[in-house]
Amino acid sequence: MENYQALFLKKTRQTWQSFQMRQTIENDEVYRWLHTLKGTGGTLGLSELSAVSEEKMENLDDNEDARWNIDQLSDFLAPLIRTFQEEESLNTTPVSVKEEAGQGPLLLLVDDDVDFANYIKDQFQEEGYLVLLAPDKKKALEMYHHYHPDCLLVDIFVPDKQDGFYLLNTVSQIAEALVTPVIAITSDTTPETKYEAYRQGASFVLHKPFDIRELKHILSNQLTRKERIQNAITIDELTGVFNRKILDTASDRFFGAYRREGAEFSGVLLDLDHFKAVNDTFGHDRGDKVLKQFAAFLDGQKRPQDMLIRLGGEEFLMVLPNTGKDQAIKAAERWCKNYSEMMLDSLDDMVLTFSAGVSTVTPNTESLDVLLNECDQALAIAKEEGRNRIRTYQRGNEIIRKMPMNIIIVDDDEVMGGFLLNRFQRLELPKYDINVSYYREGESFLKDDWYKRSQKFFIILDVTMPRMNGFEVLTNLRKNFPASDIVVLMLTGSKAEKDVIRALELGADDYLVKPFKVEELLARSRRFIQRIL
């Protein structure tokens, strides 16, 4: 950290000296410099410099075409220059912050009051939650289907009561099946509003203003209840087949028979090809219909003694008792052929296929998790070879496969960019092969050949940049690239409601206000990648 502080202070002095050599300085150029001092300075632990810069930003003329002569600018920035000189003369010590650990609940907050939303985010992130904000009904439904939050906090007036009630009614129909708590909040204390919120599906109604401790206890109790109920349910609500909570029971059943009687069994891991394109093109309702149809097809193909389990998303496991490798391969090939014929015979406007990985138990197979991992490796080969095919696990050819994860930083401040690049290159996530890159300009980023199909991208995008700002880059991303592959976290130097709302409306997944603790950014990034991508 100290090296980056020294580099940043050196760059700050160079910028000020360049201003002093000029007759006039553009107002927009001064604003961007103050924006950098506030954001990067605060993030690097130069808190006093950041605070004075923020004060000067607030007093700056809004006229982008205004100009300063150096004498006027020197007078205006005198307190900032003194603070800078003091920081430069001191041995600055970085602030130590405990890094957020684990993966807490995902809370979706639906509210168009950004000040209130920031308060809720600050409070619940301290408790380990990952908090996402949706400012309106449309964004809320989109984020709900995409992120599957553990709990919802909905302001009934977003922006009006009818939108709030519609949202409650729509999400509660899905949330009820998943035992997801939906907490309604409102400043309207009339009994009619309260009763209508309950009628539309709210789990609990809380009136503003409220004690934040009460909300924390309500959510904690509701989430504990949700976990207990879900742990007792082994049937997938969407498809009607078993869910992954049956795996322990399945392991005991099939391994018990194998160890007692030598009853061989096989696993077939099946995955719909290009399923995310279905959601992106036709919507999540159509995607749910496809999953139901696929589960019904597989259920019709299995024998009475077979076990069909939905592991999550578009991935299913078929466990075949008293079945060796060759029999399992033939069964999977038969399903593949039958499914293709069913798709061709249907009047549907989409033709889907699936890939599968097969593995058979041996004396060295320690658990169902091991067998599942072997199936997964075979499935990965089937996907790499072009999809719509069956592959079997070959012992002795084990490959540790990690999912590519591309982290891209777009920020015109080279010190901030280099600092974040260095920190993210040291980020370790067990299941991911992390590649980190940095771009100083939005234009060079978009012109580069950075996007690769079937890979995931976590993009950290600064709002304030010259020529093409972050909003313009974000608009381009959402227009030209699949949203399911890309998460965008915006860095903004302001908590101003208009900036936050605009970022979310344009498709940002989250935002972070400069200055921020880099440990917070790392922790939020880690949890986004593990939880959402």
N, C-alpha and C positions, 0 to 999 in steps of 0.2 A: 504493500500500500504506500509506504513512504516514497518509493521510487516514482510511483504514478503521481503523488502529490508534488514532488519536485519537478517532474516533467510538466505538469499542469501549470504550476506557478511560473515556470520559465516561458511557457507558451503565452500565458496571460500577459507577462511583461512585454513580450515581443509584439503582441497585438496592440497594447497601449502605446508602445513606442512607434508603431506604424501609424496610429491615429495622430500622434503628435507631429509627424512629418507631413501631414496633409492640411490643406486649407479648409476643406469641408468634409464632413462625414455624414453619410446617409442615415436617417433615423432608423430604418429597418436594419441596417448593419449594427447599430448600437443595441437594438432590441435583441438581435440574435446573440450578440456577445454577452449581454446580461443573462439571457436565457441559459447559455452555456455555463456561465459562472455560477448561477443559482443551482442548476441541475447537477452538473459534473462536480462542482466544488462541494456541494452537500453530500453527494454520494461518496466522495473521496475523504470525507471527514473534515472538510474546511467549512464548518458550520457557520461561523461568523461572516465569512466572505459570502456564503450563500444567502444568509439573511439580509445583508445590506443590498445585495444584488436584487433580491426579490422586492425590497422596498423601492429601489430605483425603477424597477420595471413598472410598478404600480403608478409611479409619478411621471412616466414617460408619455409624451404626446402620442395619441393614437394615429396621427396623420403619417401614413407610410412614406409620403413624398417629402416630408419635412427634412431639413438639413441642419447640421450643427457646424459652427466654426469651433476651432480647437479651444479657444478661450471660454466660450459658453460651456462646452462639454467638460472642460477641466473643472469649472466651478460646480457644475451639476454633479459630477462624479467624485468630488473631493473626498467625501466620507468613504467611498468605496476604495479609492486609491490608498488612503491611509490604512484601511483595514487590510488591503492586499500587502502593503509594505510590512505591516506587523506580522502577518501570516508568514511572509517570506523570511523574516528574521528569526522566527521561532522554529524550534524542532517540533513539528506537528506529530501527534500520536494518533494513530487510527483508533476508532471506537470499536470495541469488541462486542459483537452481538451473537447471542446463541442462535445457531441455525435451526430453523424449523425442521422437525423430523416427522417421519411417518406420513400416512395418508389419512387425514381426517375426513369428515363428511363433506360432500359437495352441496352447498346451499345456493339456490337460485333466488335472488331477490328481484322482485318486480316492483319498481317504483321510479317515478320520473323526477323525484326530488334528489338531486345529486348530493347535496350536503348531508341529507339523512342517509343516503346510500353509503357515502364515504365513512360516516360514523359507524354504521352497521358493519361494514367491511373491516374497519380497524378493530372493533370489539370482538368479532368472531374469528378473525384471523389469529388473534392472540390465543384463542382456544383451539387452534389447529384446523379450523374449517378452511375450505377453499370456497371463496364467495364470488359468484358471478352476478353481474347486474344486467337486467333487461329493462329498458325505459318505457316499453309499450307492449300492447297485446301481441302484435305481430312478432316482435323480437322474442318475447317470452315463449310463445309456442314453438318457434324455430329452435331456441336454445333448449327447451324442455325435451323435444324429440331427439336432438343431437347429443346432449350431454347426460340425459337420464339422472337428474340430481337426486340426492338422498332426501332432500326436504325443500319445500317452497315457502317463501315469505312474500305474500301478495298484498300490495296496497290496493284496496277496492277501487279507489279513484285513480285510474291510469289510462287515459287522462280523465275519464269520467266514470261514473258509477256503473253504467251499463257495460262498458268494456271490462271492468273489474269482475262483474258478475258472470259475464260470458266466459272470461278466462277461468274463473273458479270452476264453472260447470264443465268446461272442456277438459281441463287437466285433471279434475277430480275423478272423472270416469276412468282414466288410465291409472291415476295415482292410487285409487282404491284397490285395484287388482295387485299393485306392487306394494301396498301398505305404506305408501309415501305420505308423510304428514304434510298438509297444506294449511299454513297459518295465515289467516286474513288479518290485516291491520287497517284501521280506519280512524279518522278524526270525528266521524259521525257517530254520536253516542245514542242515537235513537234506537228503540227496540226493533223497529221495522227493518233497519239496515242489518242489525245483528242477526235477526231471524232469517232474513233472506240470504245472508252469507252462509249460514249453516245449511239452508235448503239447497244452495248451489254446490255444496260439497266441502265446505271448510271443516278442517278438523278442530280448529280453535279460532276464536275471534278475540283480538286484542285491540284496545282503544288507545290512540295517541292522545296525550303523551303517556308513555309507560316506563316502568323501571326496567332497564336493560337486563338486570339480574333475573327478573321474572321471565323474560323471553328466553334467556339462556336455559333456565330450568325447564320451561315448556318444551323447547326443542330437544333437550337432552332426554327428557322422559319419553317424548314421542319417538325418538330414534332408538332408544332402548327397547321400546315396545315393538317397533318395526323389526329390529334384529331378531327378537325372540320369536315373533310370528314367522318370519322368513326362514329361520333355522328349522322350524317345524314343518315347513311346506316342501315337499319333494316333487311337486308337479309344476311344470312351467305354465304360467298363466296364459301366455299367448298361443302356444301350440298344443297344449294338452299332453305332451310327452313328459318324461322325467326331466328334472333339471340336475345341475351338477352336484346338488346336495345328496343325491343318491349314490355318489361315487364310493363312499366308504362302505355302504351296504353292499354294493356291487362287488367291491374288492373282496370283502369277507366271503361272499357267496361263491364267486368263481375261483378264487385262490384256495378256499377251503376244499372245494371239490377236486381241484388239481392236486393239492398236497395229500388228500386222503385217498383218492382213487386214480390219480394220474389223468384226470379228465382235461384234455387239451382244450384251450379256447383261444380265440383271436379277437382283435379289435380292429375296427375300420373307422377311421376319422374322415368325415365328409365335410366339404366346404363349398358353398355355392360360388361359382366363378363370377367376378365383377359385380358382386352384389351391391357394393357401395354406389355403383353407377345407377342402379335401380332407384335408390333413395334420392340421389342427386337429381335424376331426370324426372321421375314420376312422383316423388314425395314419399314420406314415411308411411302413410296409410297403405299405399300400394306395396311398399316393402314388407309391411307386416302381413299383408295378404299372401305374398310370395312365400314367406317363411311358413305360414300355416299350411299352404298347399304342399310345400316340400316335405314338411313333417308328416302330413297325411299320406303322401306318396311313400315315404320310407316306412311308415307304420304298416302300410298295406303290403310291403315287400318282405317284412321280417316274419320269421317263424314264431310260434307261440312262446318258445323258450328264449328267444333273443331279447335283448334289452336295448331300447333306443333312448338316448340321453341328449338333450340340447345343452351344450356346454356354454353357449353364449353367442350372441350375434347370429351369424349364418353358419355356425360350426356345430356339427352333430357327431356323436359317437355311437356306433352300433357294436355291442358286445355279442359275439357268437359262440355259445358254449358247444363243446364237442365238435369243434371245427378246426382243422389244421390250416396251414398256410395256403395250400393250393385250393382248397375248398373256399376259403375266405376270398381269395382273389377272384375266383369264378363268380361268387355271389356278388361281389362289388361290380364286376364287369357287366353282369346281368342287370343290376340296378341302373348302371350308367346307360346301357342300351335302352332299357325300358323308359327311363326318364326322357331321353332324347326323343324317342318315338312319341311319348305323351306330349311333349312340347310342340312337335311338328303337327300333331293331330289337333291340337287346341286352336281356337280362334283368337288366342291372345296376340297382342301386338309386340310381344317380346319373346325371344327364344333363349332359354337359360340352360347352362350345363353345370356340372359339378366335378370337382377333383377329389381324390381319396388317397389316403395312406393306410397301408395294412401292416400289422405286425402280429406275431403269434407268440404265446407264452413259452418260455423255456425254463429249465431249472435255475438259470441265472437271473430270471426276471424277479426282482424283489417285491414289486408292488404294482398296482394298477397305474400309478403315476409314471412309473418307468415305462410300462407298455404304452401309455398315452404319449409320452415323449418320443418313443420310437415311431409311433404312427405319425406324429407331427413332423418328424424329420423326413419320412417318406412322402408326406403330403407336400412339404416344401419343394421336394424334387419334382413332383407332379406339376406344381405351379410353375416352377422355373422352366420346365420342358414344354410349356405351352398350354397347360390346363386341359380340362375335359379328358382326363386319363387317370388310370390307377397305377400306383407304384407301391412296392413293398419294401420294408426295411431290411437292409442287408447288414448283418452284424460284421464288425471288423472295418466297416466304412463310416464309422460315426464321425459326424462333422458338427462342431459347435456352431450353430447358426444364430447370429444376432440380427435383429431388425435394424436396418439403417435408419438413423435419426439425424436429420440435418437441422442444425441450429444456425440461424442467419441473423446477424446484427446489422441494422442499417441506421447509422448515426453520423452526422457530419462532423462531430467532435472526435478527432483522431485519438485524443487521450482517453476519452470515455470508451470509444470503440476498441482500442488496444487493451484497455483494462478489462472490459467484459470478455473480449476474445480470450485473454489469458485465463480468466476464471472459469469460463465455460469449457475450455480445453481440458481442464482438470476435473470436470464433472464426471462422475462414474455412475452409470446405471447398468445393472447386471445383464439385462436382456437386450441392450441396445449397443450398436456400433455408432458412436457419436462422431459426426463431422461438423466442425464449427467454421464459419466463414464470416468475413466482415466487409461491408461496403460503406464507403463514405457518402455516396450519393444515391438517391432513389433511382435516378436515370440509369446509372451504370449497373445497378442491381437488376433492374427489369430487362436491360439489354443483354445481360449475361445469360449463358446457357445453364441456369441453376436448377431448373425443374426437371425431375426425373419421375416418370410414371411409376406408380405402385410404391413410392417412398413417401415418408412423412416429413413435414417441415414445421418447425417452431420458429416463428419470425418475430424478432424484437425490433420494433419500428418506432423511431423518434418522429414526433409530429413536426417540430420546427426544423426545417432544412431549407437551404437556398434552392432556387429554381423549381424543383418538384418537391412539395412538402409531403409529409406522411399521409395526409388524407388522400392526396392524389395517387400515391403509391398503393394505398389500401384499396381504393376504387378499382385500380387496374388489376390487383390480385383477385378480387372477388368477381370481376367480370371475366377474366381469362383463365382462371385455374380452379380446379375442383375444391370446394370448401372443405370436403371431408378429409383432404390430405394436409390441410394447412391451418394451423392455429396462429393467430396474430395477437401479440401483446403490445399495446401502444404505450410509449413513454411520452408523457406530457408534462410541461413545466407549470401547469395550472390546474387547479381543481374547478375552474370555471365550468358551470353547468353546460354551456353551449359546446365546449370542446369535447367533454365526455360523451354527451348525447350524440354529437355528430360522429364520433369515433364508433360508437356502438351501432348507430343506424347504418353506417357504411360497411359494417361487418366485422369490426374488431371483436375478439373473444373476451378480452379483458384490458385493463389499463393500469398503469402505475404512475404515480405523480413524483416528479423530480423535486427535490433530492430524495433518494430512497436508499435504504440499506441494501447493499449488494447481496447480503445473505438472504434477504427477503425475496429478491428477484430470483436467486438460484433455487430457493425452496419452492416458490410458486411455479417456476419452470419445470422443476423435477416432478412436481405433483400433476401439473398439466399433462406432461408427457406420459407418465405412468397411468393416469386416470382417464385421459380423454383421447389421446392419439392412438 
